C-alpha cells in the first residue's frame, strides 16, 4: 500500500497529514508514504526531518486583488500551476499511489487534480468550517471528502462521500492543575488564563492583554505566550509574578493546558481541534485576514454550540471585550458549561478515523 500526501505551506495544512501518515504506519506495517510540497512551505523543513520522502513542486496561490500588479502576478501563477500539474502527473504516474490525500495549501490542487485525471483514489481532508478553494473545486471528483466541521458541507456541490471525521491534532497528557500552575511559577489556587497566538504571536491579542493585564490579573493568573516578534517588547513592560508569566513560546503545551481554565487565542483549525479535544473553554479572536475568512467561520461554529465566546479583532482592546473576558474568569459555572460543549465537538481519534478511510479506499486490510 502506498499513500501520497499533498499539502503544506503552513502547519495547519501539514500536521494533519503527518498525523495520518504516522497512524497509517502504526496500522499498516510496510506502508509506503510520500509527500508533495513546495520549497517555500514548512514541509520543506519538517518532512525530511521526520524521515519521509518529499517531492517538491513549484506552485503559488492566486493574488486576490484587482490591481494591475496582482493581475500580472497571476499570469505567472497560472504558468506555475500548469508546470506543477505536469510535474504532478509525472509523479503520480511514476509512484502509482493507491490513495492521494490532499490537506490544503497551494500544492494540494495540482496533485489532487493529477491523481483524479489518472484515475487514482483521492481523499480531501478539510480542516476549516469554510472550505478552501481546492476543496470546493475538486470535491466533486474526489473519492471522499472528510470534514472537520459539519457546516463546511453547505459549500460543497458533492454530498455523497462527504463525511465528518474531525481534524487530527496534537494529543496531550494532562496533569494536576495546581501542579501545572506551580510548574510555571503561578499561584496554584487561582484560575488561569492562557494566552497565545502561534509561534510568531498575534499582535492585536498581545496589545489587548498588555492594556488589560492588571485588570485580568485581579481575577486570575495569566500564562502568556507572546510569540517571538513581541516577546522583548512585552517582557520589558511586564514584571513576572505569581500571577503573570510571559514567555515567547511554550514547549510543553500539555502542562500549559493542564494549568488553564480559560484560553484566549486565534480561531485556527488546529487550535480549535486541541481545545475541543481537551474540553477547554475559550475566547476566540478570528484573524481578520485569513484566507476566505475561514477563522470567523470556525469561531462561529463553536459560538453557536456554546463552546466558546468570540471577540472580533477590531474591538479586542475595547472595555466591552475586556469585560467579556473578566466575566468568564469570574464565572466557573459558565466556563464548565462551555468546556462540556467544547468536548462534545472534539474528535480525539480523528487521525485513526481518517487512516481507516484511507485503508478502505486502498482496499488494504488493517495490519495486526
C-alpha positions in Angstrom: 0.0 0.0 0.0 1.3 3.4 -0.9 -0.1 6.8 0.0 0.8 10.2 -1.4 0.0 13.2 0.8 -0.2 16.7 -0.8 -0.4 19.7 1.5 1.5 22.2 3.4 2.7 25.8 3.4 1.6 26.1 7.0 1.5 23.8 9.9 -2.3 23.8 9.8 -2.2 22.0 6.5 0.8 19.9 7.1 0.4 18.4 10.6 -2.9 16.7 9.9 -1.2 14.9 7.0 1.7 13.9 9.2 -0.7 12.6 11.9 -2.5 10.5 9.3 0.8 9.2 7.9 2.0 8.2 11.4 -1.2 6.4 12.2 -1.1 4.5 8.9 2.5 3.4 9.7 1.2 2.1 13.0 -1.8 0.3 11.4 -0.2 -1.0 8.2 3.3 -2.2 8.6 5.4 -1.5 5.5 3.1 1.2 4.1 4.8 3.5 1.6 4.4 7.2 2.5 5.4 10.1 0.2 4.7 13.8 0.5 4.4 16.5 -2.2 5.1 20.1 -1.2 6.8 23.3 -2.1 10.3 24.6 -1.3 8.7 27.7 0.4 6.4 25.9 2.8 7.0 24.4 6.3 7.0 21.0 4.7 10.4 21.6 3.1 12.0 21.6 6.6 9.7 19.3 8.5 9.1 16.3 6.2 12.8 15.4 5.7 13.3 15.9 9.5 10.5 13.4 10.1 12.2 10.9 7.7 9.6 10.9 4.9 10.3 11.3 1.2 9.4 14.8 -0.2 8.8 15.7 -3.8 8.9 19.4 -4.5 6.7 21.2 -6.9 6.7 25.0 -7.6 3.2 26.4 -7.3 1.8 29.7 -5.8 -1.6 31.0 -4.8 -3.5 33.5 -6.8 -3.5 37.1 -5.7 -7.0 38.2 -4.7 -6.5 41.9 -5.5 -7.6 43.6 -8.7 -4.6 45.8 -9.3 -2.5 45.6 -12.4 0.4 44.3 -10.3 -1.8 41.5 -8.9 -3.2 40.6 -12.3 0.3 40.5 -13.8 1.4 38.3 -10.9 -1.4 35.9 -11.5 -0.3 35.2 -15.1 2.9 33.8 -13.6 0.8 31.9 -11.0 -1.2 30.2 -13.8 2.0 29.3 -15.6 3.4 27.8 -12.4 0.2 25.8 -11.9 0.4 24.3 -15.4 4.0 23.3 -14.8 3.2 21.9 -11.3 0.3 19.9 -12.8 2.6 18.4 -15.4 5.1 17.5 -12.6 2.3 16.1 -10.5 1.0 13.9 -13.4 4.6 12.6 -13.8 4.9 12.0 -10.0 1.6 10.1 -9.7 2.3 8.1 -12.9 5.7 7.1 -11.6 4.7 6.4 -7.9 1.3 4.9 -8.6 -0.1 5.6 -5.1 -3.2 3.7 -4.0 -4.6 6.8 -2.5 -3.7 10.5 -2.8 -4.7 12.6 0.2 -4.9 16.4 0.0 -4.9 18.5 3.1 -4.8 22.0 1.7 -2.1 24.5 0.7 -1.1 25.5 -2.8 0.4 22.2 -3.7 -2.7 20.1 -3.0 -4.6 21.4 -6.0 -2.3 20.2 -8.9 -1.5 16.9 -7.1 -5.2 16.0 -6.4 -6.2 17.0 -9.9 -3.4 15.0 -11.4 -4.5 11.9 -9.4 -8.1 12.4 -10.5 -7.1 12.7 -14.1 -5.1 9.4 -13.8 -8.0 7.6 -12.1 -6.4 7.3 -8.7 -8.4 7.3 -5.4 -8.4 10.7 -3.8 -9.4 11.9 -0.3 -9.6 15.5 0.6 -9.3 16.4 4.3 -10.7 19.9 5.0 -9.8 21.5 8.4 -12.0 24.6 8.4 -15.7 25.4 8.6 -15.4 27.3 5.3 -13.7 25.0 2.8 -10.7 26.2 0.8 -10.7 26.8 -2.9 -9.1 23.4 -3.7 -11.8 21.6 -1.6 -14.6 23.4 -3.3 -13.3 22.9 -6.8 -12.1 19.3 -6.6 -14.5 17.8 -4.1 -16.9 16.7 -6.9 -14.2 14.4 -8.4 -12.8 13.2 -5.0 -13.4 9.7 -3.8 -14.2 11.0 -0.4 -14.2 14.4 1.4 -13.5 14.4 5.1 -14.7 17.4 7.0 -13.7 18.8 10.5 -16.9 20.9 10.7 -20.3 19.8 9.6 -21.0 23.4 8.4 -18.4 23.0 5.6 -20.7 20.6 3.8 -23.0 23.5 2.9 -20.4 24.9 0.5 -19.7 21.7 -1.4 -21.5 20.6 -4.6 -20.9 17.0 -3.7 -22.9 15.3 -0.9 -22.2 11.6 -1.5 -18.9 10.5 0.1 -18.7 13.6 2.4 -18.1 12.6 6.0 -17.3 14.3 9.3 -14.1 12.9 10.8 -12.6 15.7 12.8 -9.2 17.3 12.4 -6.1 15.4 13.6 -4.4 17.4 16.3 -1.6 17.1 18.8 -2.5 14.9 21.8 -1.6 15.9 25.3 -1.4 14.1 28.6 -3.0 16.4 31.2 -1.6 16.7 34.8 -2.9 18.1 38.0 -3.9 21.7 37.6 -2.3 23.0 40.7 1.0 21.2 39.9 0.9 22.6 36.4 0.5 26.2 37.7 3.4 25.6 40.1 5.4 24.4 37.1 5.1 27.9 35.5 5.6 29.7 38.8 1.9 30.7 39.1 -0.4 30.8 42.1 -1.9 27.2 42.3 -5.1 28.5 43.9 -6.1 30.9 41.2 -7.9 30.2 37.9 -5.6 30.7 34.9 -5.9 32.5 31.6 -3.8 31.0 28.8 -3.0 33.5 26.0 -1.3 32.5 22.7 -1.3 33.4 19.1 1.1 31.0 17.4 4.9 30.8 17.4 5.2 34.3 16.0 2.4 35.7 18.1 -0.8 37.7 17.4 -0.1 41.5 17.7 -3.7 42.5 18.5 -4.2 39.9 21.1 -0.9 40.9 22.7 -1.8 44.5 22.7 -5.2 43.9 24.3 -3.7 41.7 27.1 -0.9 44.3 27.7 -3.5 47.0 28.1 -5.7 44.9 30.5 -3.1 42.8 32.2 -3.7 44.4 35.6 -7.5 44.0 35.3 -7.2 40.3 34.3 -4.6 39.8 37.0 -7.2 40.7 39.7 -9.2 37.6 38.8 -6.7 35.1 37.6 -3.2 34.1 36.7 -2.0 34.9 33.2 0.2 32.5 31.3 1.1 34.4 28.2 2.9 33.1 25.1 3.7 36.3 23.2 5.4 34.7 20.2 8.9 35.6 19.0 8.1 39.0 17.5 6.5 40.6 20.5 8.4 39.0 23.4 11.0 41.6 24.0 8.6 44.5 23.9 6.1 42.8 26.3 8.6 41.3 28.7 10.2 44.8 29.1 6.7 46.2 30.0 5.8 43.4 32.4 7.2 42.2 35.8 6.9 38.4 36.2 5.0 37.4 39.4 2.9 34.6 40.8 0.0 36.0 38.8 1.8 36.7 35.5 4.3 34.7 33.4 5.4 35.9 30.0 7.2 33.5 27.6 8.0 33.7 23.8 7.0 30.1 23.3 5.6 27.2 25.4 7.3 23.9 24.6 5.1 21.7 26.8 1.5 22.7 25.9 0.2 19.7 27.8 1.2 21.3 31.1 0.0 24.7 29.9 -3.4 23.3 29.1 -3.5 21.5 32.4 -2.9 24.8 34.2 -5.6 26.6 32.2 -9.2 27.4 33.0 -9.8 29.8 30.0 -7.9 30.2 26.7 -7.7 33.4 24.7 -6.4 32.7 21.1 -7.0 32.8 17.4 -9.5 30.5 15.7 -7.2 28.4 13.6 -8.4 24.8 12.9 -5.5 23.2 14.8 -6.1 25.3 17.9 -9.8 24.6 17.8 -9.2 20.8 17.5 -6.9 20.9 20.6 -9.4 23.0 22.6 -12.4 20.8 21.8 -10.5 17.5 22.3 -9.5 18.7 25.8 -12.8 20.4 26.6 -11.3 23.8 27.2 -13.5 26.9 27.3 -12.1 29.7 25.2 -12.4 33.2 23.9 -11.7 33.1 20.2 -10.4 36.1 18.2 -10.6 35.3 14.4 -7.7 36.5 12.4 -9.4 39.0 10.0 -7.1 38.4 7.1 -7.3 34.6 7.0 -8.0 33.2 3.5 -11.7 33.1 2.8 -12.3 34.5 6.3 -12.2 30.9 7.5 -11.3 31.7 11.1 -14.5 33.6 11.6 -16.5 30.6 10.3 -14.5 28.3 12.7 -15.2 30.6 15.6 -18.9 31.0 14.9 -19.3 27.2 14.8 -18.1 27.0 18.4 -20.0 30.1 19.4 -23.3 28.6 18.1 -22.6 25.4 20.0 -21.9 27.2 23.3 -18.3 26.0 23.2 -16.6 29.4 23.0 -17.1 33.2 23.2 -16.0 35.2 20.2 -14.5 38.7 20.1 -13.7 40.4 16.8 -10.1 41.6 16.3 -11.2 45.2 15.6 -12.8 45.6 19.1 -10.5 43.4 21.1 -9.0 46.4 23.0 -12.4 47.8 24.0 -13.7 47.9 27.6 -16.6 45.7 26.5 -14.2 43.0 25.3 -12.2 43.1 28.5 -15.5 42.8 30.4 -16.4 39.7 28.5 -13.1 38.0 29.4 -13.4 39.2 33.0 -16.9 37.8 33.3 -15.7 34.4 32.2 -12.8 34.5 34.6 -15.2 35.0 37.4 -17.8 32.5 36.2 -16.7 29.0 37.0 -20.2 27.6 36.2 -20.2 29.3 32.8 -16.7 28.0 32.0 -17.7 24.5 33.0 -20.7 24.5 30.6 -18.6 25.9 27.8 -16.0 23.3 28.4 -18.5 20.5 28.2 -19.9 21.9 25.0 -16.4 22.1 23.6 -15.6 18.5 24.5 -18.8 17.3 22.7 -17.3 18.7 19.5 -13.9 17.1 19.9 -12.7 14.1 17.9 -9.6 12.9 19.7 -9.3 9.9 17.4 -9.5 11.8 14.1 -6.2 10.5 12.8 -7.4 6.9 13.4 -10.7 7.5 11.7 -9.0 9.1 8.6 -6.4 6.3 8.4 -9.3 3.8 8.4 -10.9 5.6 5.4 -7.6 5.7 3.5 -7.1 2.0 4.1 -10.6 1.3 2.9 -10.1 3.3 -0.3 -6.9 1.5 -0.9 -8.6 -1.9 -0.4 -5.9 -2.9 2.1 -6.6 -4.9 5.2 -5.5 -3.3 8.5 -2.3 -4.7 10.0 -2.4 -6.5 13.3 
